[in-house]
Each structure stands twice: as C-alpha cells, then as structure tokens.
Amino acid sequence: MSETIVSGETENGEAPRKVKLAAVSYLNTRPLIAALENGAVPGYEVTRDVPSRLPEKVQSGEADFGLLPMGYCAWHPELTLAPGVGIACRGPVRSILLLTRGMVRDARRIAATNTSMSSVAMLRLLLKHHFGSGAELTSSGEPVSMMEAGDVDGALLIGDPALQVDAGQYRTYDLGEEWFRFSGLPFVFAMWAGPDAGLAERVTPDLVQAMRLGRTAIPSLAEDAAVELGLPPGFCEDYLTNYIIHDVGDAEMEGYALFKKLLRSGS
C-alpha cells in the first residue's frame, strides 16, 4: 500500500495514483459515491458491483477499500472499518424484503438472493429468534422465479430488485422493520473497510465529506436513478432521505455489535 497516497506527489514527482474503491451498485449507495465519482472529492476511482462480490475485490487487491457487507466484516477482524459512514436503517428499509406464500413461520424453504451476505445472515437470525421458523435457505439468482415455480415458500430480495418488485399476492416482510421489532436497534448493512489501517485513517475524512455532499444532492441523484430504475423520482428521493441511514453513529454500531454477537455465537 506504500504507493497509495491521497494527496500530494509520490517520491519521483509523479501524480499519486487514485485510491481504488469497490462500492455497492444499488441506489442506496449513490449518496456515498457520487462526490467520489464526479471528482468533487478527488483522488478516488470507484467500481460498482453487488455486495457479495466486493470482499473478493478487496482481498485480491483490485480495490484498496470496499463498501463491505457487515455479514463479512463480522468474521474478519483484520479489516479496519472507516467510522461514520455506511448503509443502515432504523426500522423499515424498503429494499430488504422477504416475500412468502403464507405466514413466514410456516415456510419450509426460502430462496435467498445470492447477491447478499448481510441480509441473508440477518434473515437467518430473524428466522430463529424472531419468527420462530426453521425454514431452510437456498441461494438463488432468481428467488422470485423459484417461488413462482412452487419450488420454495419464500424469496429474499435486496437492493434495487426489492424496490422494483411487484409483490402481488405474496405476504411481504420488511426485514429492516422486523430487525427493529426484534432488537430495538438499527441495522448496518455495509461500511467502508479494508486491510490497511493507515489508509483507513487517511481516507475516512474524505469518505465522510463525500457522504455529506451526497446527502445534499439526493434530489438530483433520485431524479437520475428514477429514469434508470423505472421508479418514480419521489419514491427514490423518499427512500434515500427517510429510509436509508448513511451517517453511521453509536446507535447503528450498537446494532452491529448485537448482529455480530449473534452471528459469531451461532445462536
């Protein structure tokens, strides 16, 4: 990581290389990365992908830092979290949905999206501790199709597909809301993290600044996203403003501590 410099010049006088970031590709991340992508906060190169693929980008060195799932970070103490920035919710989140044919406690098999780590781990904990269900989870690239085919009793969707889905005749559980009912605490889905503690210290102020700039730009970000996602602009703006938390504070970290404790204890 010796060549990773946020500002200034390298020893040979060349311009420093940009810090490589791997970010979630969904709408909920746009306020965190817009200022990094457009150069308002300079010195960064951002690639986007689904949450489950981001850890490999950091592990391989393809990215210096990633917006990593907390379901992954909980098992990797060697990672340093950049404090104060992430993707979280306190109550309903809209974009983490469990759809079921009947009551969740009666479900025997649930197809869970293969794009997530944190949300799948969250669902496992809620099934056991909150719903009282022994449903088996199976990973799927098309969870709703599996349910429609009658192969499973439920489907877990995250991110933009959850915002776009027509739940139709299915019972819908917002897992952000269910987690809050269970714990009384927020849930943190992802935070910036990487293996280099020194880099984390240097980039954290920029990541916080980018988040603050992005939050002020939500109306315009929502307008752009609405066209891409086929959703009403007002819906996108409301989602980013009132459902997604990007400023991760003490309450959010307390929620993460509980999630981590339950996850690591196997309870």
BAPA-637087 format. One record per residue (C-alpha): residue number from 1; residue in one letter; x, y, z. Coordinates in nm, 2 decimals, m for minus. Each point is the difference from the previous one (the first is absolute). Layout:
+-----+-----+--------+--------+--------+
!   n ! res !   east !  north !     up !
+-----+-----+--------+--------+--------+
! NUM !   a !      X !      Y !      Z !
...
+-----+-----+--------+--------+--------+
//
This chain:
+-----+-----+--------+--------+--------+
!   n ! res !   east !  north !     up !
+-----+-----+--------+--------+--------+
!   1 !   m !   0.00 !   0.00 !   0.00 !
!   2 !   s !   0.31 !   0.23 !   0.00 !
!   3 !   e !  m0.10 !   0.15 !  m0.33 !
!   4 !   t !  m0.35 !   0.09 !   0.11 !
!   5 !   i !   0.00 !   0.37 !   0.07 !
!   6 !   v !  m0.31 !   0.21 !   0.05 !
!   7 !   s !   0.16 !   0.34 !  m0.08 !
!   8 !   g !   0.34 !   0.15 !  m0.10 !
!   9 !   e !   0.26 !  m0.17 !  m0.22 !
!  10 !   t !   0.19 !  m0.33 !   0.00 !
!  11 !   e !   0.37 !   0.01 !   0.07 !
!  12 !   n !   0.09 !   0.01 !  m0.38 !
!  13 !   g !  m0.22 !   0.30 !  m0.05 !
!  14 !   e !  m0.28 !  m0.18 !  m0.18 !
!  15 !   a !  m0.37 !   0.06 !   0.08 !
!  16 !   p !  m0.12 !  m0.25 !   0.27 !
!  17 !   r !  m0.21 !  m0.29 !  m0.11 !
!  18 !   k !  m0.36 !   0.02 !   0.09 !
!  19 !   v !  m0.13 !  m0.21 !   0.29 !
!  20 !   k !  m0.21 !  m0.28 !  m0.14 !
!  21 !   l !  m0.34 !  m0.05 !   0.16 !
!  22 !   a !  m0.25 !  m0.28 !  m0.06 !
!  23 !   a !  m0.36 !   0.11 !   0.07 !
!  24 !   v !  m0.34 !  m0.16 !   0.00 !
!  25 !   s !  m0.18 !   0.06 !  m0.33 !
!  26 !   y !  m0.35 !   0.07 !   0.14 !
!  27 !   l !  m0.19 !   0.33 !   0.04 !
!  28 !   n !   0.07 !   0.01 !   0.38 !
!  29 !   t !   0.37 !   0.05 !  m0.06 !
!  30 !   r !  m0.02 !   0.30 !  m0.24 !
!  31 !   p !   0.02 !   0.27 !   0.27 !
!  32 !   l !   0.32 !  m0.16 !   0.12 !
!  33 !   i !   0.18 !  m0.02 !  m0.33 !
!  34 !   a !  m0.13 !   0.29 !  m0.22 !
!  35 !   a !   0.25 !   0.25 !   0.12 !
!  36 !   l !   0.28 !  m0.25 !  m0.03 !
!  37 !   e !  m0.10 !  m0.09 !  m0.36 !
!  38 !   n !  m0.05 !   0.36 !  m0.12 !
!  39 !   g !   0.32 !   0.13 !   0.15 !
!  40 !   a !  m0.16 !   0.23 !   0.26 !
!  41 !   v !   0.21 !  m0.20 !   0.24 !
!  42 !   p !   0.31 !  m0.08 !  m0.21 !
!  43 !   g !   0.25 !  m0.28 !   0.01 !
!  44 !   y !  m0.23 !  m0.31 !  m0.04 !
!  45 !   e !  m0.10 !  m0.25 !  m0.26 !
!  46 !   v !  m0.32 !  m0.19 !   0.07 !
!  47 !   t !  m0.12 !  m0.33 !  m0.14 !
!  48 !   r !  m0.35 !  m0.13 !   0.07 !
!  49 !   d !  m0.13 !  m0.35 !   0.05 !
!  50 !   v !  m0.25 !  m0.20 !   0.21 !
!  51 !   p !   0.09 !  m0.03 !   0.37 !
!  52 !   s !   0.10 !  m0.36 !   0.00 !
!  53 !   r !   0.28 !   0.06 !  m0.25 !
!  54 !   l !   0.16 !   0.29 !   0.17 !
!  55 !   p !   0.21 !  m0.19 !   0.26 !
!  56 !   e !   0.19 !  m0.19 !  m0.27 !
!  57 !   k !   0.09 !   0.33 !  m0.17 !
!  58 !   v !   0.16 !   0.12 !   0.33 !
!  59 !   q !   0.16 !  m0.34 !   0.07 !
!  60 !   s !   0.16 !  m0.01 !  m0.35 !
!  61 !   g !   0.13 !   0.35 !   0.02 !
!  62 !   e !  m0.23 !   0.11 !  m0.29 !
!  63 !   a !  m0.13 !   0.26 !   0.25 !
!  64 !   d !   0.17 !   0.16 !   0.29 !
!  65 !   f !  m0.32 !   0.05 !   0.19 !
!  66 !   g !  m0.35 !  m0.13 !  m0.04 !
!  67 !   l !  m0.36 !   0.07 !   0.12 !
!  68 !   l !   0.00 !  m0.35 !   0.15 !
!  69 !   p !  m0.29 !  m0.19 !   0.14 !
!  70 !   m !  m0.01 !  m0.01 !   0.38 !
!  71 !   g !  m0.08 !  m0.37 !  m0.03 !
!  72 !   y !   0.35 !  m0.04 !  m0.14 !
!  73 !   c !   0.17 !   0.26 !   0.23 !
!  74 !   a !  m0.13 !  m0.18 !   0.31 !
!  75 !   w !   0.23 !  m0.30 !  m0.09 !
!  76 !   h !   0.30 !   0.20 !  m0.10 !
!  77 !   p !   0.15 !   0.19 !   0.30 !
!  78 !   e !   0.31 !   0.09 !  m0.21 !
!  79 !   l !  m0.21 !   0.25 !  m0.19 !
!  80 !   t !  m0.01 !   0.36 !   0.11 !
!  81 !   l !  m0.34 !   0.18 !  m0.02 !
!  82 !   a !  m0.01 !   0.36 !  m0.11 !
!  83 !   p !  m0.22 !   0.15 !   0.28 !
!  84 !   g !  m0.31 !   0.22 !  m0.06 !
!  85 !   v !  m0.10 !  m0.11 !  m0.35 !
!  86 !   g !  m0.20 !  m0.30 !  m0.13 !
!  87 !   i !  m0.34 !  m0.13 !  m0.10 !
!  88 !   a !  m0.24 !  m0.06 !   0.29 !
!  89 !   c !  m0.36 !   0.03 !   0.10 !
!  90 !   r !  m0.20 !   0.06 !   0.31 !
!  91 !   g !  m0.33 !  m0.18 !  m0.06 !
!  92 !   p !  m0.15 !  m0.05 !  m0.35 !
!  93 !   v !   0.26 !   0.00 !  m0.28 !
!  94 !   r !  m0.22 !  m0.08 !  m0.31 !
!  95 !   s !   0.29 !  m0.18 !  m0.17 !
!  96 !   i !   0.05 !  m0.31 !   0.21 !
!  97 !   l !  m0.32 !  m0.20 !  m0.06 !
!  98 !   l !  m0.11 !  m0.35 !   0.09 !
!  99 !   l !  m0.30 !  m0.12 !  m0.22 !
! 100 !   t !  m0.19 !  m0.31 !   0.11 !
! 101 !   r !  m0.30 !  m0.19 !  m0.12 !
! 102 !   g !  m0.14 !  m0.01 !   0.36 !
! 103 !   m !   0.12 !   0.07 !   0.35 !
! 104 !   v !   0.38 !  m0.01 !   0.02 !
! 105 !   r !  m0.02 !  m0.24 !   0.30 !
! 106 !   d !  m0.16 !  m0.25 !  m0.23 !
! 107 !   a !   0.27 !   0.02 !  m0.27 !
! 108 !   r !   0.22 !  m0.30 !  m0.06 !
! 109 !   r !   0.23 !   0.13 !  m0.27 !
! 110 !   i !   0.10 !   0.35 !  m0.08 !
! 111 !   a !   0.20 !   0.11 !  m0.31 !
! 112 !   a !   0.25 !   0.27 !   0.10 !
! 113 !   t !   0.17 !   0.23 !  m0.25 !
! 114 !   n !   0.36 !  m0.09 !  m0.07 !
! 115 !   t !   0.10 !   0.36 !  m0.02 !
! 116 !   s !   0.00 !   0.06 !   0.38 !
! 117 !   m !   0.18 !  m0.11 !   0.31 !
! 118 !   s !  m0.13 !   0.23 !   0.28 !
! 119 !   s !  m0.37 !  m0.03 !  m0.09 !
! 120 !   v !   0.02 !  m0.38 !  m0.03 !
! 121 !   a !   0.17 !  m0.02 !   0.34 !
! 122 !   m !  m0.26 !   0.24 !   0.14 !
! 123 !   l !  m0.28 !  m0.22 !  m0.13 !
! 124 !   r !   0.15 !  m0.31 !   0.16 !
! 125 !   l !   0.01 !   0.17 !   0.34 !
! 126 !   l !  m0.35 !   0.14 !  m0.04 !
! 127 !   l !  m0.14 !  m0.34 !  m0.10 !
! 128 !   k !   0.14 !  m0.15 !   0.32 !
! 129 !   h !  m0.04 !   0.27 !   0.25 !
! 130 !   h !  m0.30 !   0.21 !  m0.13 !
! 131 !   f !  m0.22 !  m0.21 !  m0.23 !
! 132 !   g !   0.05 !  m0.33 !   0.17 !
! 133 !   s !   0.05 !  m0.17 !  m0.34 !
! 134 !   g !   0.23 !  m0.29 !  m0.09 !
! 135 !   a !  m0.02 !   0.08 !  m0.37 !
! 136 !   e !   0.30 !  m0.12 !  m0.21 !
! 137 !   l !   0.17 !   0.27 !  m0.21 !
! 138 !   t !   0.12 !  m0.07 !  m0.35 !
! 139 !   s !   0.22 !   0.24 !  m0.20 !
! 140 !   s !  m0.15 !   0.12 !  m0.33 !
! 141 !   g !   0.05 !   0.24 !  m0.28 !
! 142 !   e !  m0.38 !   0.01 !  m0.07 !
! 143 !   p !  m0.17 !  m0.04 !   0.34 !
! 144 !   v !  m0.34 !   0.13 !  m0.12 !
! 145 !   s !   0.00 !  m0.23 !  m0.30 !
! 146 !   m !   0.07 !  m0.30 !   0.24 !
! 147 !   m !  m0.30 !   0.10 !   0.21 !
! 148 !   e !  m0.22 !   0.05 !  m0.30 !
! 149 !   a !   0.09 !  m0.35 !  m0.12 !
! 150 !   g !  m0.10 !  m0.14 !   0.33 !
! 151 !   d !   0.35 !  m0.12 !   0.09 !
! 152 !   v !   0.02 !   0.21 !   0.32 !
! 153 !   d !  m0.24 !   0.17 !   0.24 !
! 154 !   g !   0.17 !   0.34 !   0.02 !
! 155 !   a !   0.25 !   0.23 !  m0.17 !
! 156 !   l !   0.25 !   0.25 !   0.14 !
! 157 !   l !   0.08 !   0.30 !  m0.22 !
! 158 !   i !   0.24 !   0.29 !   0.06 !
! 159 !   g !   0.09 !   0.33 !  m0.15 !
! 160 !   d !  m0.15 !   0.13 !  m0.32 !
! 161 !   p !  m0.18 !  m0.33 !  m0.09 !
! 162 !   a !  m0.19 !   0.03 !   0.33 !
! 163 !   l !  m0.10 !   0.36 !  m0.08 !
! 164 !   q !  m0.12 !  m0.11 !  m0.34 !
! 165 !   v !  m0.18 !  m0.32 !   0.08 !
! 166 !   d !  m0.38 !  m0.03 !  m0.03 !
! 167 !   a !  m0.08 !  m0.20 !   0.32 !
! 168 !   g !  m0.34 !  m0.08 !  m0.14 !
! 169 !   q !  m0.17 !  m0.28 !   0.19 !
! 170 !   y !   0.29 !  m0.06 !   0.24 !
! 171 !   r !   0.03 !   0.09 !   0.36 !
! 172 !   t !   0.28 !   0.26 !   0.04 !
! 173 !   y !   0.24 !   0.04 !   0.30 !
! 174 !   d !   0.23 !   0.30 !   0.01 !
! 175 !   l !   0.30 !  m0.15 !   0.18 !
! 176 !   g !   0.12 !   0.34 !   0.12 !
! 177 !   e !  m0.32 !   0.04 !   0.18 !
! 178 !   e !   0.01 !  m0.35 !   0.13 !
! 179 !   w !   0.35 !   0.04 !   0.13 !
! 180 !   f !  m0.10 !   0.32 !   0.19 !
! 181 !   r !  m0.30 !  m0.18 !   0.15 !
! 182 !   f !   0.23 !  m0.28 !   0.11 !
! 183 !   s !   0.29 !   0.21 !   0.13 !
! 184 !   g !  m0.12 !   0.36 !   0.04 !
! 185 !   l !   0.32 !   0.10 !  m0.18 !
! 186 !   p !   0.11 !   0.11 !  m0.35 !
! 187 !   f !   0.15 !  m0.25 !  m0.24 !
! 188 !   v !   0.32 !   0.07 !  m0.19 !
! 189 !   f !   0.03 !  m0.17 !  m0.34 !
! 190 !   a !   0.34 !   0.13 !  m0.12 !
! 191 !   m !   0.29 !   0.22 !   0.09 !
! 192 !   w !   0.32 !   0.11 !  m0.17 !
! 193 !   a !   0.27 !  m0.24 !   0.11 !
! 194 !   g !   0.34 !  m0.13 !  m0.10 !
! 195 !   p !   0.32 !  m0.17 !   0.13 !
! 196 !   d !   0.22 !   0.32 !   0.02 !
! 197 !   a !  m0.07 !   0.18 !   0.33 !
! 198 !   g !   0.22 !   0.29 !  m0.11 !
! 199 !   l !  m0.19 !   0.05 !  m0.32 !
! 200 !   a !  m0.33 !  m0.02 !   0.19 !
! 201 !   e !   0.11 !   0.29 !   0.22 !
! 202 !   r !   0.10 !   0.21 !  m0.30 !
! 203 !   v !  m0.31 !  m0.06 !  m0.21 !
! 204 !   t !  m0.27 !   0.02 !   0.27 !
! 205 !   p !  m0.03 !   0.38 !  m0.01 !
! 206 !   d !  m0.05 !  m0.01 !  m0.38 !
! 207 !   l !  m0.26 !  m0.28 !   0.03 !
! 208 !   v !  m0.19 !   0.20 !   0.26 !
! 209 !   q !   0.02 !   0.31 !  m0.22 !
! 210 !   a !  m0.13 !  m0.19 !  m0.30 !
! 211 !   m !  m0.29 !  m0.14 !   0.20 !
! 212 !   r !  m0.10 !   0.35 !   0.12 !
! 213 !   l !   0.02 !   0.14 !  m0.35 !
! 214 !   g !  m0.19 !  m0.29 !  m0.13 !
! 215 !   r !  m0.28 !   0.04 !   0.25 !
! 216 !   t !  m0.05 !   0.36 !  m0.11 !
! 217 !   a !  m0.02 !  m0.12 !  m0.36 !
! 218 !   i !  m0.27 !  m0.26 !   0.06 !
! 219 !   p !  m0.27 !   0.18 !  m0.21 !
! 220 !   s !   0.22 !   0.00 !  m0.31 !
! 221 !   l !   0.13 !  m0.35 !   0.06 !
! 222 !   a !  m0.36 !  m0.13 !   0.04 !
! 223 !   e !  m0.10 !   0.16 !  m0.33 !
! 224 !   d !   0.29 !  m0.17 !  m0.18 !
! 225 !   a !  m0.07 !  m0.34 !   0.16 !
! 226 !   a !  m0.37 !   0.02 !  m0.07 !
! 227 !   v !   0.06 !  m0.01 !  m0.37 !
! 228 !   e !   0.24 !  m0.29 !   0.03 !
! 229 !   l !  m0.21 !  m0.21 !   0.23 !
! 230 !   g !  m0.34 !   0.08 !  m0.13 !
! 231 !   l !  m0.12 !   0.14 !   0.33 !
! 232 !   p !  m0.17 !   0.33 !   0.09 !
! 233 !   p !   0.25 !   0.27 !   0.10 !
! 234 !   g !  m0.19 !   0.08 !   0.31 !
! 235 !   f !   0.02 !  m0.37 !   0.11 !
! 236 !   c !   0.38 !   0.00 !  m0.05 !
! 237 !   e !   0.05 !   0.32 !   0.19 !
! 238 !   d !  m0.22 !  m0.11 !   0.29 !
! 239 !   y !   0.19 !  m0.33 !   0.02 !
! 240 !   l !   0.34 !   0.17 !   0.01 !
! 241 !   t !  m0.12 !   0.27 !   0.24 !
! 242 !   n !  m0.22 !  m0.18 !   0.25 !
! 243 !   y !   0.09 !  m0.37 !  m0.02 !
! 244 !   i !   0.37 !  m0.02 !  m0.05 !
! 245 !   i !   0.25 !   0.12 !   0.26 !
! 246 !   h !   0.34 !   0.09 !  m0.13 !
! 247 !   d !   0.13 !   0.18 !   0.31 !
! 248 !   v !   0.10 !  m0.30 !   0.22 !
! 249 !   g !   0.01 !   0.09 !   0.37 !
! 250 !   d !   0.00 !  m0.16 !   0.34 !
! 251 !   a !  m0.35 !  m0.15 !  m0.03 !
! 252 !   e !   0.08 !  m0.16 !  m0.33 !
! 253 !   m !   0.32 !  m0.15 !   0.13 !
! 254 !   e !  m0.19 !  m0.13 !   0.30 !
! 255 !   g !  m0.23 !  m0.18 !  m0.25 !
! 256 !   y !   0.30 !  m0.14 !  m0.18 !
! 257 !   a !   0.15 !  m0.12 !   0.33 !
! 258 !   l !  m0.31 !  m0.20 !   0.07 !
! 259 !   f !  m0.01 !  m0.14 !  m0.35 !
! 260 !   k !   0.37 !  m0.10 !   0.02 !
! 261 !   k !  m0.05 !  m0.16 !   0.34 !
! 262 !   l !  m0.29 !  m0.21 !  m0.11 !
! 263 !   l !   0.17 !  m0.09 !  m0.33 !
! 264 !   r !   0.33 !  m0.10 !   0.16 !
! 265 !   s !  m0.16 !  m0.19 !   0.29 !
! 266 !   g !  m0.21 !  m0.21 !  m0.24 !
! 267 !   s !  m0.30 !   0.07 !   0.21 !
+-----+-----+--------+--------+--------+
//
